[in-house]
Amino acid sequence: AYNNLQDRANYRKWLINAAISDQMIPLKENLALQDVAILIKNEDGDLERANAYLTYSLNDALEYNNRLRILEIGKKLPAIATAYQETVLAKNKQLHLYLVTIVIIVIILIIAIAIIIEQKRKIRNRNVTLSTFNDQLKVFNKQLQETNRSREQYVNLFLNLCAGYIDKYNRMQLTVTSKVKAGQYNELQKLLQANSRPSEAELREVFFNFDTAFLRLYPDFIKNVNTLLQPDKAICPKSSELLNANLRILALIRMGITDSTKIATLLFYSQQTIFNRRTEMRNRAINRDSFEKEIMDICPIYPE
């Protein structure tokens, strides 16, 4: 027994020296080593070393059949062995907890990696789709620019045509005024009769300009019209024509002019002629009732 820290330190020192001495002198008693095991168990809580020292002492006692030492060690060993086993179990439980935690973390990492890979794939697909959209947008913008240029050309074309008719109207007005002043009423009547409708040359110019402008906006118009007609009833203009009378009627319908009176006025035909031609073309169509509606839906200027 010891009463202060100094005594305890000395006791520990000499006890360890005694254990070392027992090992140097091969008596195999190991009594001091047993006390060292109890000491480090109680003071240091080092159950592993304590268990190792007692096991070592027990093996020596068994080897030399020292029953006294076997009994002594048998009394000391269970407490240390039980405590050591509990420590090992606690460490194993903690290790098992760490292992489960690591497995969970690995699973989470695998899921996270899978999500990241999937997101990258989606981003890559979106980039491809975006690139495709950009390419389509470039094509669309190019088509839009070409359409705008075409429209400017057609506006200039019809402005020139209107300017020609305005000039003709002004010259006609001057001629009428001069003949009225001169009292040339018979000549005035002949003049008015001669100019009651455009001349053949003027009509050809008007139709040529209309046909040219329309076919530039709708280059596949004739082909698309014929897909709506029965195979043996296709409309084919002559080699000297861009559009014939029937195709011009359908062209005006495609532009939204469906009133027969307006079509007759624009094409210089009678209303009955326009009605007859529209009826004839409906009879040639694959779907008679929806033919003119289908005409209005063909050849979009802008791609859908």
Protein Blocks (a to p, Z undefined) as FASTA:
>chain_A
ZZbfklmmmmmmmmmmmmmmmmmmcnhnommmmmmmmmmmmmnopaklmmmmmmmmmmmm
mmnopaklmmmmmmmmmmmmmmmmmmmmmmmmmmmmmmmmmmmmmmmmmmmmmmmmmmmm
mmmmmmmmmmmmmmmmmmmmmmmmmmmmmmmmmmmmmmmmmmmmmmmmmmmmmmmmmmmm
nopaklmmmmmmmmmpccfklmmmmmmmmmmmmmmmmmmlmmmmmmmpcfklcccddfkb
mbdfklmmmmmmmnopabfklmmmmnopafklmmmmmmmmmmmpmblmlmmmmmmmgoif
bdZZ
